[in-house]
Amino acid sequence: MDAEIADLERRMLAAAKREDFEDARRLRDQINLLRGGATTEEAARADTSGLSRQIPGAMGIGTNKAKPVVPRGWKTPKKPDPMTSGRRPKRR
């Protein structure tokens, strides 16, 4: 495992030296996964780009927003009386 990490670090530094920062980032993320306990195959397969694919069926503007659900037994409150709204009771 240490030899694999050392090889990945060497490749990462070489990629950074030739200014291939995307490859260097990918190698850095693989090293972190290996140090975190992932196997070599899992680290090589992992998508660490930070991008996620859009879920089919949730495409379009605002379709992935959650719709509010009214709790069971909830009733809309009564509207205030227009003759008394905004008025204070008289002081005694």
Distance bins in CASP14 RR format, pairs under 12 A and 6 or more apart:
PFRMAT RR
TARGET T0000
AUTHOR 0000-0000-0000
RMODE 2
METHOD distances of the structure
MODEL  1
1 7 0 0 0 0 0 1 0 0 0 0 0
1 8 0 0 0 0 0 1 0 0 0 0 0
1 31 0 0 0 0 0 1 0 0 0 0 0
1 33 0 0 0 0 0 1 0 0 0 0 0
1 34 1 0 0 1 0 0 0 0 0 0 0
1 35 0 0 0 0 1 0 0 0 0 0 0
1 36 0 0 0 0 0 1 0 0 0 0 0
1 37 0 0 0 0 1 0 0 0 0 0 0
1 38 0 0 0 0 0 1 0 0 0 0 0
1 39 0 0 0 0 1 0 0 0 0 0 0
1 40 0 0 0 0 1 0 0 0 0 0 0
1 43 0 0 0 0 0 1 0 0 0 0 0
2 8 0 0 0 0 0 1 0 0 0 0 0
2 9 0 0 0 0 0 1 0 0 0 0 0
2 31 0 0 0 0 0 1 0 0 0 0 0
2 34 0 0 0 0 1 0 0 0 0 0 0
2 35 0 0 0 0 0 1 0 0 0 0 0
3 9 0 0 0 0 0 1 0 0 0 0 0
3 10 0 0 0 0 0 1 0 0 0 0 0
3 34 0 0 0 0 0 1 0 0 0 0 0
3 40 0 0 0 0 0 1 0 0 0 0 0
4 10 0 0 0 0 0 1 0 0 0 0 0
4 11 0 0 0 0 0 1 0 0 0 0 0
4 27 0 0 0 0 0 1 0 0 0 0 0
4 30 0 0 0 0 1 0 0 0 0 0 0
4 31 0 0 0 0 1 0 0 0 0 0 0
4 33 0 0 0 0 0 1 0 0 0 0 0
4 34 1 0 0 1 0 0 0 0 0 0 0
4 35 0 0 0 0 0 1 0 0 0 0 0
4 38 0 0 0 0 0 1 0 0 0 0 0
4 39 0 0 0 0 0 1 0 0 0 0 0
4 40 1 0 0 1 0 0 0 0 0 0 0
4 41 0 0 0 0 0 1 0 0 0 0 0
4 43 0 0 0 0 1 0 0 0 0 0 0
4 44 0 0 0 0 0 1 0 0 0 0 0
5 11 0 0 0 0 0 1 0 0 0 0 0
5 12 0 0 0 0 0 1 0 0 0 0 0
5 27 0 0 0 0 0 1 0 0 0 0 0
5 28 0 0 0 0 0 1 0 0 0 0 0
5 30 0 0 0 0 1 0 0 0 0 0 0
5 31 1 0 1 0 0 0 0 0 0 0 0
5 32 0 0 0 0 1 0 0 0 0 0 0
5 33 0 0 0 0 0 1 0 0 0 0 0
5 34 1 0 1 0 0 0 0 0 0 0 0
5 35 1 0 0 1 0 0 0 0 0 0 0
5 36 0 0 0 0 0 1 0 0 0 0 0
5 37 0 0 0 0 0 1 0 0 0 0 0
5 38 0 0 0 0 0 1 0 0 0 0 0
5 40 0 0 0 0 0 1 0 0 0 0 0
5 43 0 0 0 0 1 0 0 0 0 0 0
6 12 0 0 0 0 0 1 0 0 0 0 0
6 13 0 0 0 0 0 1 0 0 0 0 0
6 27 0 0 0 0 0 1 0 0 0 0 0
6 31 0 0 0 0 1 0 0 0 0 0 0
6 34 0 0 0 0 0 1 0 0 0 0 0
7 13 0 0 0 0 0 1 0 0 0 0 0
7 14 0 0 0 0 0 1 0 0 0 0 0
7 27 0 0 0 0 1 0 0 0 0 0 0
7 30 0 0 0 0 0 1 0 0 0 0 0
7 31 0 0 0 0 1 0 0 0 0 0 0
7 34 0 0 0 0 0 1 0 0 0 0 0
7 40 0 0 0 0 0 1 0 0 0 0 0
8 14 0 0 0 0 0 1 0 0 0 0 0
8 15 0 0 0 0 0 1 0 0 0 0 0
8 23 0 0 0 0 0 1 0 0 0 0 0
8 24 0 0 0 0 0 1 0 0 0 0 0
8 26 0 0 0 0 1 0 0 0 0 0 0
8 27 1 0 1 0 0 0 0 0 0 0 0
8 28 0 0 0 0 1 0 0 0 0 0 0
8 29 0 0 0 0 0 1 0 0 0 0 0
8 30 1 0 1 0 0 0 0 0 0 0 0
8 31 1 0 1 0 0 0 0 0 0 0 0
8 32 0 0 0 0 0 1 0 0 0 0 0
8 33 0 0 0 0 0 1 0 0 0 0 0
8 34 1 0 0 1 0 0 0 0 0 0 0
8 35 0 0 0 0 0 1 0 0 0 0 0
8 40 0 0 0 0 1 0 0 0 0 0 0
8 43 0 0 0 0 1 0 0 0 0 0 0
8 44 0 0 0 0 0 1 0 0 0 0 0
9 15 0 0 0 0 0 1 0 0 0 0 0
9 16 0 0 0 0 0 1 0 0 0 0 0
9 24 0 0 0 0 0 1 0 0 0 0 0
9 27 1 0 0 1 0 0 0 0 0 0 0
9 28 0 0 0 0 1 0 0 0 0 0 0
9 30 0 0 0 0 0 1 0 0 0 0 0
9 31 1 0 0 1 0 0 0 0 0 0 0
9 32 0 0 0 0 0 1 0 0 0 0 0
9 34 0 0 0 0 0 1 0 0 0 0 0
9 35 0 0 0 0 0 1 0 0 0 0 0
10 16 0 0 0 0 0 1 0 0 0 0 0
10 17 0 0 0 0 0 1 0 0 0 0 0
10 24 0 0 0 0 0 1 0 0 0 0 0
10 27 0 0 0 0 1 0 0 0 0 0 0
10 31 0 0 0 0 0 1 0 0 0 0 0
11 17 0 0 0 0 0 1 0 0 0 0 0
11 18 0 0 0 0 0 1 0 0 0 0 0
11 20 0 0 0 0 0 1 0 0 0 0 0
11 23 0 0 0 0 1 0 0 0 0 0 0
11 24 0 0 0 0 1 0 0 0 0 0 0
11 26 0 0 0 0 1 0 0 0 0 0 0
11 27 1 0 1 0 0 0 0 0 0 0 0
11 28 0 0 0 0 0 1 0 0 0 0 0
11 30 0 0 0 0 1 0 0 0 0 0 0
11 31 0 0 0 0 1 0 0 0 0 0 0
12 18 0 0 0 0 0 1 0 0 0 0 0
12 20 0 0 0 0 1 0 0 0 0 0 0
12 21 0 0 0 0 0 1 0 0 0 0 0
12 22 0 0 0 0 0 1 0 0 0 0 0
12 23 0 0 0 0 1 0 0 0 0 0 0
12 24 1 0 1 0 0 0 0 0 0 0 0
12 25 0 0 0 0 1 0 0 0 0 0 0
12 26 0 0 0 0 1 0 0 0 0 0 0
12 27 1 1 0 0 0 0 0 0 0 0 0
12 28 1 0 1 0 0 0 0 0 0 0 0
12 29 0 0 0 0 1 0 0 0 0 0 0
12 30 0 0 0 0 1 0 0 0 0 0 0
12 31 1 0 0 1 0 0 0 0 0 0 0
12 32 0 0 0 0 0 1 0 0 0 0 0
13 20 0 0 0 0 0 1 0 0 0 0 0
13 23 0 0 0 0 0 1 0 0 0 0 0
13 24 1 0 0 1 0 0 0 0 0 0 0
13 27 0 0 0 0 1 0 0 0 0 0 0
13 28 0 0 0 0 0 1 0 0 0 0 0
13 31 0 0 0 0 0 1 0 0 0 0 0
14 20 0 0 0 0 1 0 0 0 0 0 0
14 23 0 0 0 0 1 0 0 0 0 0 0
14 24 0 0 0 0 1 0 0 0 0 0 0
14 27 0 0 0 0 1 0 0 0 0 0 0
15 21 1 0 0 1 0 0 0 0 0 0 0
15 22 0 0 0 0 1 0 0 0 0 0 0
15 23 1 0 1 0 0 0 0 0 0 0 0
15 24 1 0 1 0 0 0 0 0 0 0 0
15 25 0 0 0 0 1 0 0 0 0 0 0
15 26 0 0 0 0 1 0 0 0 0 0 0
15 27 1 0 0 1 0 0 0 0 0 0 0
15 28 0 0 0 0 1 0 0 0 0 0 0
15 30 0 0 0 0 0 1 0 0 0 0 0
16 22 0 0 0 0 0 1 0 0 0 0 0
16 23 0 0 0 0 1 0 0 0 0 0 0
16 24 1 0 1 0 0 0 0 0 0 0 0
16 25 0 0 0 0 1 0 0 0 0 0 0
16 26 0 0 0 0 0 1 0 0 0 0 0
16 27 0 0 0 0 1 0 0 0 0 0 0
16 28 0 0 0 0 1 0 0 0 0 0 0
17 23 0 0 0 0 0 1 0 0 0 0 0
17 24 0 0 0 0 1 0 0 0 0 0 0
18 24 0 0 0 0 1 0 0 0 0 0 0
20 26 0 0 0 0 1 0 0 0 0 0 0
20 27 0 0 0 0 1 0 0 0 0 0 0
21 27 0 0 0 0 0 1 0 0 0 0 0
21 28 0 0 0 0 1 0 0 0 0 0 0
22 28 0 0 0 0 0 1 0 0 0 0 0
22 29 0 0 0 0 0 1 0 0 0 0 0
22 48 0 0 0 0 0 1 0 0 0 0 0
22 49 0 0 0 0 1 0 0 0 0 0 0
23 29 0 0 0 0 0 1 0 0 0 0 0
23 30 0 0 0 0 0 1 0 0 0 0 0
23 49 0 0 0 0 0 1 0 0 0 0 0
24 30 0 0 0 0 0 1 0 0 0 0 0
24 31 0 0 0 0 0 1 0 0 0 0 0
25 31 0 0 0 0 0 1 0 0 0 0 0
25 32 0 0 0 0 0 1 0 0 0 0 0
25 48 1 0 0 1 0 0 0 0 0 0 0
25 49 0 0 0 0 1 0 0 0 0 0 0
25 50 0 0 0 0 0 1 0 0 0 0 0
26 32 0 0 0 0 0 1 0 0 0 0 0
26 33 0 0 0 0 0 1 0 0 0 0 0
26 43 0 0 0 0 0 1 0 0 0 0 0
26 44 0 0 0 0 1 0 0 0 0 0 0
26 46 0 0 0 0 1 0 0 0 0 0 0
26 47 0 0 0 0 1 0 0 0 0 0 0
26 48 1 0 0 1 0 0 0 0 0 0 0
26 49 1 0 0 1 0 0 0 0 0 0 0
26 50 0 0 0 0 0 1 0 0 0 0 0
27 33 0 0 0 0 0 1 0 0 0 0 0
27 34 0 0 0 0 0 1 0 0 0 0 0
27 43 0 0 0 0 1 0 0 0 0 0 0
27 44 0 0 0 0 0 1 0 0 0 0 0
27 48 0 0 0 0 0 1 0 0 0 0 0
28 34 0 0 0 0 0 1 0 0 0 0 0
28 35 0 0 0 0 0 1 0 0 0 0 0
28 43 0 0 0 0 0 1 0 0 0 0 0
28 48 0 0 0 0 1 0 0 0 0 0 0
29 35 0 0 0 0 0 1 0 0 0 0 0
29 36 0 0 0 0 0 1 0 0 0 0 0
29 38 0 0 0 0 0 1 0 0 0 0 0
29 42 0 0 0 0 0 1 0 0 0 0 0
29 43 0 0 0 0 1 0 0 0 0 0 0
29 44 0 0 0 0 0 1 0 0 0 0 0
29 46 1 0 0 1 0 0 0 0 0 0 0
29 47 0 0 0 0 1 0 0 0 0 0 0
29 48 1 1 0 0 0 0 0 0 0 0 0
29 49 0 0 0 0 1 0 0 0 0 0 0
29 50 0 0 0 0 1 0 0 0 0 0 0
30 36 0 0 0 0 0 1 0 0 0 0 0
30 37 0 0 0 0 0 1 0 0 0 0 0
30 38 0 0 0 0 1 0 0 0 0 0 0
30 39 0 0 0 0 0 1 0 0 0 0 0
30 40 0 0 0 0 1 0 0 0 0 0 0
30 41 0 0 0 0 0 1 0 0 0 0 0
30 42 0 0 0 0 1 0 0 0 0 0 0
30 43 1 0 1 0 0 0 0 0 0 0 0
30 44 1 0 0 1 0 0 0 0 0 0 0
30 45 0 0 0 0 1 0 0 0 0 0 0
30 46 1 0 0 1 0 0 0 0 0 0 0
30 47 0 0 0 0 0 1 0 0 0 0 0
30 48 1 0 0 1 0 0 0 0 0 0 0
31 37 0 0 0 0 0 1 0 0 0 0 0
31 38 0 0 0 0 0 1 0 0 0 0 0
31 40 0 0 0 0 0 1 0 0 0 0 0
31 43 0 0 0 0 1 0 0 0 0 0 0
31 44 0 0 0 0 0 1 0 0 0 0 0
31 46 0 0 0 0 0 1 0 0 0 0 0
31 48 0 0 0 0 0 1 0 0 0 0 0
32 38 0 0 0 0 1 0 0 0 0 0 0
32 43 0 0 0 0 1 0 0 0 0 0 0
32 46 0 0 0 0 1 0 0 0 0 0 0
32 48 0 0 0 0 1 0 0 0 0 0 0
33 39 0 0 0 0 1 0 0 0 0 0 0
33 40 0 0 0 0 1 0 0 0 0 0 0
33 41 0 0 0 0 0 1 0 0 0 0 0
33 42 1 0 0 1 0 0 0 0 0 0 0
33 43 1 0 1 0 0 0 0 0 0 0 0
33 44 0 0 0 0 1 0 0 0 0 0 0
33 45 0 0 0 0 1 0 0 0 0 0 0
33 46 1 0 1 0 0 0 0 0 0 0 0
33 47 0 0 0 0 0 1 0 0 0 0 0
33 48 1 0 0 1 0 0 0 0 0 0 0
34 40 1 0 0 1 0 0 0 0 0 0 0
34 41 0 0 0 0 0 1 0 0 0 0 0
34 42 0 0 0 0 1 0 0 0 0 0 0
34 43 1 0 1 0 0 0 0 0 0 0 0
34 44 0 0 0 0 1 0 0 0 0 0 0
34 46 0 0 0 0 0 1 0 0 0 0 0
35 43 0 0 0 0 1 0 0 0 0 0 0
36 42 0 0 0 0 0 1 0 0 0 0 0
36 43 0 0 0 0 1 0 0 0 0 0 0
36 46 0 0 0 0 0 1 0 0 0 0 0
37 43 0 0 0 0 1 0 0 0 0 0 0
37 46 0 0 0 0 0 1 0 0 0 0 0
38 44 0 0 0 0 1 0 0 0 0 0 0
38 45 0 0 0 0 1 0 0 0 0 0 0
38 46 1 0 0 1 0 0 0 0 0 0 0
38 48 0 0 0 0 0 1 0 0 0 0 0
39 45 0 0 0 0 1 0 0 0 0 0 0
39 46 0 0 0 0 0 1 0 0 0 0 0
40 46 0 0 0 0 0 1 0 0 0 0 0
42 48 0 0 0 0 0 1 0 0 0 0 0
47 53 0 0 0 0 1 0 0 0 0 0 0
52 58 0 0 0 0 0 1 0 0 0 0 0
52 64 0 0 0 0 0 1 0 0 0 0 0
53 59 0 0 0 0 0 1 0 0 0 0 0
54 60 0 0 0 0 1 0 0 0 0 0 0
54 63 0 0 0 0 0 1 0 0 0 0 0
54 64 0 0 0 0 1 0 0 0 0 0 0
55 63 0 0 0 0 1 0 0 0 0 0 0
55 64 1 0 0 1 0 0 0 0 0 0 0
56 63 0 0 0 0 0 1 0 0 0 0 0
56 64 0 0 0 0 0 1 0 0 0 0 0
57 63 1 0 0 1 0 0 0 0 0 0 0
57 64 0 0 0 0 1 0 0 0 0 0 0
58 64 1 0 1 0 0 0 0 0 0 0 0
58 65 0 0 0 0 1 0 0 0 0 0 0
58 66 0 0 0 0 0 1 0 0 0 0 0
68 74 0 0 0 0 0 1 0 0 0 0 0
70 76 0 0 0 0 1 0 0 0 0 0 0
78 85 0 0 0 0 0 1 0 0 0 0 0
79 85 0 0 0 0 1 0 0 0 0 0 0
80 86 0 0 0 0 1 0 0 0 0 0 0
80 87 0 0 0 0 0 1 0 0 0 0 0
81 87 0 0 0 0 1 0 0 0 0 0 0
END
